[in-house]
Amino acid sequence: MRKRTKPTDGSDGADVGNSAASLTRGLEILRAFTADDATLGNQDLIDRTGLPKATVSRLTYTLVGLGYLHYDEMLGRYSIGPATVSLGYSALSSSPVIHMARPLMQELADETGAAVALGTRDGLEMVYLANCRSMSPVSLRLNVGSRLPIYRTAMGLAYLAEMKPDIRASVVDELLKAEPEKAAKLQGLVDGALESYAKFGFVSVFGTWHSYINAVGAAFRPTDGSPLVSITCGGIVDILPRDMCCETVGPQLARLTERLRARLQGKADPSPTKDVPHTWNTSAE
């Protein structure tokens, strides 16, 4: 049985007393946890953050004391504590975008039999902030906190397409540096997304994340100054075949963002318009 011991300064004495550095590194530890992690051990945190062992030991001790982490003495592992959960819940529950988007997202999920999610960028990934599912037993089972790659998902590509050009260029540059061996494919997907988004108001991807998953995505820029978000509707190819994505679900998703914008501005929902099939550009697939 591993026992939690009080940390020593060790080789990390340089940043002791530096509150900004400690805060930054403490947040790095919390960010190391993903929706798929029930618990993480010290070595997991060291590997994921790149921080020295002494730093991880000292900061986890503090985070446990403050309630941001929970430490299981029997397992010698950490999990997200109630203080962190409370912060996340407060942020999500107070967001008017999420509050007003949910009923529209659920409506689209029920109509399509697919999963609809809202997320935003965190580094080089997209993180789910809200999700709605249909009653279909084969709906995607991702949850709030789930993370997806930017350039291989409709959520991420739509987000990139809506970003300001200079910021988008910086993010794409980071993506290229992170996976230089996939530079040509990545750039092709981004270029195709920009073209499709400008022409249709949404992005479609077919099997770029998983071979059996199709999805459409559209981004939404809130007028209240809150962060840019992206909304996606995705499912297995049997539920969302390519033609359905392009001709039906994509336009529905674009209209969802228009309805969301109107609701946030206190206006009536835009009148529904008939979906018009269009020719789809598959050059980036």
C-alpha positions as CSV (number, residue, x, y, z in Angstrom):
1,M,0.0,0.0,0.0
2,R,1.4,3.4,-1.0
3,K,1.1,6.1,1.5
4,R,0.8,9.8,0.7
5,T,3.7,11.7,2.2
6,K,4.3,15.4,2.7
7,P,6.4,16.6,-0.2
8,T,9.9,18.1,0.0
9,D,11.3,20.9,-2.1
10,G,13.9,18.7,-3.8
11,S,15.1,20.0,-7.1
12,D,12.1,22.3,-7.5
13,G,13.1,25.0,-5.1
14,A,13.4,27.6,-7.8
15,D,9.7,28.3,-8.1
16,V,8.8,28.0,-4.4
17,G,7.1,31.2,-3.4
18,N,6.5,32.2,-7.0
19,S,2.7,32.2,-6.9
20,A,2.2,32.7,-10.6
21,A,4.4,29.7,-11.5
22,S,2.8,27.5,-8.9
23,L,-0.7,28.4,-10.1
24,T,0.2,27.7,-13.7
25,R,1.8,24.3,-12.8
26,G,-1.1,23.4,-10.5
27,L,-3.5,24.0,-13.4
28,E,-1.3,21.9,-15.6
29,I,-1.8,19.0,-13.2
30,L,-5.6,19.5,-13.2
31,R,-5.6,19.6,-17.0
32,A,-3.8,16.3,-17.1
33,F,-7.1,14.6,-16.2
34,T,-9.4,13.7,-19.1
35,A,-12.9,12.4,-19.2
36,D,-11.5,8.9,-19.6
37,D,-9.4,9.0,-16.4
38,A,-11.0,7.8,-13.2
39,T,-7.6,8.1,-11.4
40,L,-4.0,9.1,-12.2
41,G,-0.9,8.2,-10.3
42,N,2.2,10.4,-9.7
43,Q,4.0,8.9,-12.7
44,D,1.0,9.6,-14.9
45,L,1.0,13.2,-13.9
46,I,4.8,13.5,-14.4
47,D,4.5,12.0,-17.9
48,R,1.6,14.1,-18.9
49,T,2.8,17.5,-17.6
50,G,6.6,17.1,-17.9
51,L,7.0,18.5,-14.4
52,P,9.7,17.3,-12.0
53,K,8.6,14.7,-9.4
54,A,9.2,17.1,-6.6
55,T,6.9,19.7,-8.2
56,V,4.1,17.2,-8.8
57,S,4.4,15.9,-5.2
58,R,4.3,19.4,-3.7
59,L,1.4,20.7,-5.9
60,T,-0.7,17.6,-5.5
61,Y,-0.4,17.9,-1.8
62,T,-1.7,21.4,-1.9
63,L,-4.5,20.6,-4.4
64,V,-5.6,17.7,-2.2
65,G,-5.7,20.1,0.8
66,L,-7.8,22.6,-1.1
67,G,-10.2,19.9,-2.4
68,Y,-9.3,20.2,-6.1
69,L,-7.9,16.7,-6.0
70,H,-8.9,13.6,-4.0
71,Y,-6.2,11.2,-2.9
72,D,-6.9,7.4,-2.5
73,E,-4.4,6.1,0.0
74,M,-5.2,2.5,-0.8
75,L,-4.5,2.9,-4.5
76,G,-1.9,5.7,-4.2
77,R,-3.7,7.6,-7.0
78,Y,-5.5,10.9,-7.5
79,S,-9.0,11.8,-8.9
80,I,-10.7,15.1,-9.5
81,G,-11.9,16.6,-6.3
82,P,-15.2,18.3,-5.4
83,A,-13.8,21.8,-5.7
84,T,-12.8,21.2,-9.3
85,V,-16.2,19.6,-10.1
86,S,-17.9,22.6,-8.5
87,L,-16.0,25.1,-10.6
88,G,-16.8,23.2,-13.8
89,Y,-20.4,22.9,-12.9
90,S,-20.7,26.6,-12.1
91,A,-19.1,27.5,-15.5
92,L,-21.4,25.2,-17.5
93,S,-24.6,26.0,-15.6
94,S,-24.0,29.8,-15.9
95,S,-23.4,29.8,-19.6
96,P,-26.4,31.3,-21.5
97,V,-25.1,29.8,-24.7
98,I,-25.2,26.2,-23.3
99,H,-28.5,26.8,-21.6
100,M,-30.2,28.0,-24.8
101,A,-28.4,25.6,-27.1
102,R,-29.5,22.5,-25.3
103,P,-33.1,22.3,-26.4
104,L,-32.2,23.0,-30.0
105,M,-29.4,20.4,-29.8
106,Q,-31.8,17.8,-28.4
107,E,-34.4,18.6,-31.1
108,L,-31.7,17.9,-33.8
109,A,-30.6,14.7,-32.0
110,D,-34.1,13.4,-31.9
111,E,-34.7,14.3,-35.6
112,T,-31.6,12.7,-36.8
113,G,-31.1,9.8,-34.4
114,A,-27.5,11.0,-33.9
115,A,-25.5,12.7,-31.2
116,V,-25.2,16.5,-31.0
117,A,-22.5,18.2,-29.0
118,L,-21.2,21.7,-28.2
119,G,-17.5,22.3,-27.5
120,T,-14.6,24.7,-27.6
121,R,-10.9,24.5,-28.2
122,D,-8.4,23.6,-25.5
123,G,-4.9,23.7,-26.9
124,L,-4.9,21.4,-30.0
125,E,-8.0,19.5,-29.0
126,M,-11.7,20.2,-28.8
127,V,-13.5,19.6,-25.4
128,Y,-17.2,18.8,-25.0
129,L,-19.1,21.3,-22.9
130,A,-22.6,19.9,-23.6
131,N,-24.0,16.9,-25.4
132,C,-27.5,15.6,-26.3
133,R,-28.3,12.1,-27.6
134,S,-31.3,10.5,-29.3
135,M,-32.9,7.3,-28.0
136,S,-30.9,5.3,-30.6
137,P,-28.9,2.5,-28.9
138,V,-26.0,3.2,-31.3
139,S,-25.7,6.9,-30.6
140,L,-22.1,8.1,-29.9
141,R,-21.4,7.8,-26.2
142,L,-19.1,10.8,-25.6
143,N,-19.7,13.0,-22.6
144,V,-19.0,16.4,-21.2
145,G,-15.2,16.7,-20.9
146,S,-14.5,14.3,-23.8
147,R,-11.7,15.5,-26.0
148,L,-11.3,15.2,-29.8
149,P,-8.6,16.1,-32.2
150,I,-9.2,19.4,-34.0
151,Y,-8.3,18.7,-37.6
152,R,-10.0,15.3,-37.9
153,T,-13.4,16.2,-36.6
154,A,-16.3,18.3,-37.8
155,M,-16.4,20.1,-34.5
156,G,-12.7,21.1,-34.8
157,L,-12.6,22.0,-38.4
158,A,-15.7,24.2,-38.1
159,Y,-14.1,25.9,-35.2
160,L,-11.0,26.6,-37.2
161,A,-13.1,27.9,-40.1
162,E,-14.8,30.4,-37.9
163,M,-11.6,31.6,-36.1
164,K,-10.0,34.9,-37.0
165,P,-7.4,34.3,-39.7
166,D,-4.3,35.3,-37.7
167,I,-5.3,33.1,-34.8
168,R,-6.2,30.2,-37.1
169,A,-2.9,30.4,-38.8
170,S,-1.1,30.2,-35.5
171,V,-3.2,27.1,-34.4
172,V,-2.7,25.4,-37.8
173,D,1.1,26.0,-37.4
174,E,1.1,24.4,-34.0
175,L,-0.8,21.4,-35.5
176,L,1.7,21.1,-38.3
177,K,4.6,21.1,-35.9
178,A,2.9,18.5,-33.6
179,E,2.3,16.1,-36.5
180,P,4.7,17.0,-39.4
181,E,4.3,13.6,-41.0
182,K,0.6,14.4,-41.6
183,A,1.2,17.9,-42.9
184,A,-0.3,17.4,-46.3
185,K,-3.4,15.6,-45.1
186,L,-3.9,18.2,-42.3
187,Q,-3.6,21.2,-44.6
188,G,-5.9,19.6,-47.1
189,L,-8.6,19.0,-44.4
190,V,-8.3,22.6,-43.2
191,D,-8.4,24.1,-46.7
192,G,-11.4,22.0,-47.6
193,A,-13.2,23.0,-44.4
194,L,-12.6,26.7,-45.1
195,E,-14.0,26.3,-48.6
196,S,-17.1,24.3,-47.4
197,Y,-17.8,26.6,-44.5
198,A,-17.7,29.7,-46.6
199,K,-20.0,28.1,-49.2
200,F,-22.5,26.2,-47.1
201,G,-22.1,27.4,-43.5
202,F,-21.1,24.0,-42.2
203,V,-18.3,21.4,-42.5
204,S,-18.8,17.7,-43.2
205,V,-16.2,14.9,-42.5
206,F,-16.5,11.3,-43.5
207,G,-14.4,8.8,-41.7
208,T,-11.6,11.1,-40.8
209,W,-11.8,10.6,-37.1
210,H,-13.0,7.0,-37.1
211,S,-13.7,5.2,-40.4
212,Y,-17.3,4.4,-39.3
213,I,-18.2,7.9,-38.1
214,N,-19.7,10.7,-40.3
215,A,-20.4,14.2,-38.9
216,V,-21.2,17.8,-39.7
217,G,-20.1,20.9,-37.7
218,A,-20.9,24.6,-37.5
219,A,-19.3,27.2,-35.3
220,F,-21.1,29.9,-33.3
221,R,-19.6,33.2,-32.1
222,P,-21.6,34.5,-29.2
223,T,-22.3,38.2,-29.2
224,D,-21.9,38.5,-25.4
225,G,-18.2,38.1,-25.6
226,S,-18.1,34.5,-24.4
227,P,-15.7,32.2,-26.2
228,L,-16.3,30.8,-29.7
229,V,-18.0,27.4,-29.7
230,S,-18.6,24.7,-32.2
231,I,-21.6,22.4,-32.5
232,T,-21.5,19.0,-34.2
233,C,-23.9,16.3,-35.2
234,G,-22.4,12.9,-35.7
235,G,-23.1,9.2,-35.8
236,I,-22.2,5.9,-37.5
237,V,-22.4,5.8,-41.3
238,D,-25.6,3.8,-41.2
239,I,-27.4,6.6,-39.3
240,L,-25.7,9.5,-41.0
241,P,-24.8,8.5,-44.6
242,R,-22.9,11.0,-46.6
243,D,-25.9,12.3,-48.6
244,M,-27.9,12.9,-45.5
245,C,-25.0,14.8,-43.9
246,C,-24.6,17.1,-46.9
247,E,-28.2,17.6,-47.9
248,T,-30.2,17.5,-44.7
249,V,-28.3,17.5,-41.4
250,G,-25.7,20.1,-42.4
251,P,-28.3,22.7,-43.4
252,Q,-30.3,21.8,-40.2
253,L,-27.2,22.5,-38.1
254,A,-26.5,25.8,-39.8
255,R,-30.1,26.8,-39.1
256,L,-29.7,25.7,-35.5
257,T,-26.9,28.3,-35.1
258,E,-29.2,31.0,-36.6
259,R,-31.9,30.0,-34.2
260,L,-29.5,30.1,-31.3
261,R,-28.2,33.5,-32.2
262,A,-31.8,34.8,-32.4
263,R,-32.7,33.4,-29.0
264,L,-29.7,34.9,-27.3
265,Q,-30.7,38.3,-28.8
266,G,-34.2,37.9,-27.6
267,K,-35.6,37.6,-31.1
268,A,-38.1,35.1,-32.5
269,D,-36.8,32.0,-34.2
270,P,-36.0,32.4,-37.9
271,S,-38.7,30.9,-40.0
272,P,-37.9,27.3,-41.1
273,T,-36.7,27.0,-44.7
274,K,-36.8,23.9,-46.9
275,D,-33.5,22.1,-47.1
276,V,-32.1,22.4,-50.6
277,P,-29.7,19.7,-51.8
278,H,-26.4,21.0,-53.1
279,T,-23.3,19.7,-54.8
280,W,-20.7,18.7,-52.2
281,N,-17.0,19.4,-52.7
282,T,-15.1,16.3,-51.6
283,S,-11.6,17.5,-52.6
284,A,-10.4,17.6,-49.0
285,E,-11.6,14.1,-48.0
